Amino acid sequence: MNDLGIIASGAGLRDGLNPCIFMACAVLIAWEFWFSSDSLRMFWRYSIFAVLYALGFLSFNFGPAQIFVFQKSFMIAAKIIYFVLGAGAFVWGILLLKDWFLLVRNPVTAGPADEKIKSVTVNGWIVGSMMAIGAAVLSALATVWPINNYVMLLGNEALLKGQWQVVMPLLGIYVFVSMWPLWMVWAFLSIKNLRPSLMKIICASVFFTASSSMIFIFK
């Protein structure tokens, strides 16, 4: 069991470098830009997003859901959605860098429009529901990217033999370890008093990475 745990962890570290996780990181940053709230509420929202993404990833990649995700219509729709998300991430990354260069060359003070945007509050239940739906969609789209063959074979064979309770902890280790880029972005967003210019640069790099990684899905 210990050897299988090491294999699941190693596979998770390797498979964390995939387009689906990077796009999830970009979406998480997008939530941070669009919705502002206190740290406690954002903690719970990020937690819900991460947990639902992990559970959705398990549900769609292991078990009966495989029949659905391997349909040609699903694969085509997933690639279209990924193309739109990738294009949006690329544009957002450019806008972030553009704002940063303008801020450095010609500093400006926040105007009434900025204060109005900051003062906008959104109902927590609505934001939480949107994040939950986003996590479910992204976890379903993640099936387009092939995960570790050994872990997938192990999980599906165990489920077919009725041994899911034995192998599920290993699959859980694999999924949560494979989300290590998401944990890094989460930690970054939790840093207080970070220079706005540095935050924009790092966020832009995440958007560009998510956008460019979409190329592998269309191979």
URDA-V184137 format. One record per backbone hydrogen bond with DSSP energy under -1.0 kcal/mol. CO is the residue of the C=O (numbers start at 1). NH is the residue of the N-H. Records with the same first field share a line. If there is no record, write none. Layout:
CO = NH + NH
//
This chain:
1 = 5
2 = 6
3 = 7
4 = 8
5 = 9
6 = 10
7 = 11
8 = 12
9 = 13
10 = 14
11 = 15
14 = 17
16 = 18
18 = 22
19 = 23
20 = 24
21 = 25
22 = 26
23 = 27
24 = 28
25 = 29
26 = 30
27 = 31
28 = 32
29 = 33
30 = 34
31 = 35
38 = 42
39 = 43
40 = 44
41 = 45
42 = 46
43 = 47
44 = 48
45 = 49
46 = 50
47 = 51
48 = 52
49 = 53
50 = 54
51 = 55
52 = 56
53 = 57
54 = 58
55 = 59
56 = 60
57 = 61
58 = 62
63 = 66
64 = 67
65 = 69
66 = 70
68 = 71
71 = 75
72 = 76
73 = 77
74 = 78
75 = 79
76 = 80
77 = 81
78 = 82
79 = 83
80 = 84
81 = 85
82 = 86
83 = 87
84 = 88
85 = 89
86 = 90
87 = 91
88 = 92
89 = 93
90 = 94
91 = 95
92 = 96
93 = 97
94 = 98
95 = 99
96 = 100
97 = 101
98 = 102
99 = 103
100 = 104
101 = 105
102 = 106
111 = 115
112 = 116
113 = 117
114 = 118
115 = 119
117 = 120
123 = 127
124 = 128
125 = 129
126 = 130
127 = 131
128 = 132
129 = 133
130 = 134
131 = 135
132 = 136
133 = 137
134 = 138
135 = 139
136 = 140
137 = 141
138 = 142
140 = 143
141 = 144
142 = 145
148 = 152
149 = 153
150 = 154
151 = 155
152 = 156
153 = 157
154 = 158
155 = 159
156 = 160
157 = 161
158 = 163
159 = 162
163 = 166 + 167
164 = 168
167 = 171
168 = 172
169 = 173
170 = 174
171 = 175
172 = 176
173 = 177
174 = 178
177 = 180
179 = 183
180 = 184
181 = 185
182 = 186
183 = 187
184 = 188
185 = 189
188 = 191
195 = 199
196 = 200
197 = 201
198 = 202
199 = 203
200 = 204
201 = 205
202 = 206
203 = 207
204 = 208
205 = 209
206 = 210
207 = 211
208 = 212
209 = 213
212 = 215
213 = 216
//
